[in-house]
Amino acid sequence: MNRRRTLLGTGEILTWWAVLALLWLVFISAVTTLELFVGASAALVAAVAAWGARRAVSG
């Protein structure tokens, strides 16, 4: 994998993570440290899955 592709993939995962983490924060009622940790972790897993799914579909 070349450097440009790695940078674009990392940027896409970070973008997905930011959007999903923000969405998580909007839908929870109380923001505690545990909620932030769980939300950030779940958003990271979902971001990697979304990136992989998009890559699989686009080829």
Rosetta blueprint (number, residue, H / E / L):
1 M L
2 N L
3 R H
4 R H
5 R H
6 T H
7 L H
8 L H
9 G H
10 T H
11 G H
12 E H
13 I H
14 L H
15 T H
16 W H
17 W H
18 A H
19 V H
20 L H
21 A H
22 L H
23 L H
24 W H
25 L H
26 V H
27 F H
28 I L
29 S L
30 A L
31 V L
32 T L
33 T H
34 L H
35 E H
36 L H
37 F H
38 V H
39 G H
40 A H
41 S H
42 A H
43 A H
44 L H
45 V H
46 A H
47 A H
48 V H
49 A H
50 A H
51 W H
52 G H
53 A H
54 R H
55 R H
56 A H
57 V H
58 S H
59 G L
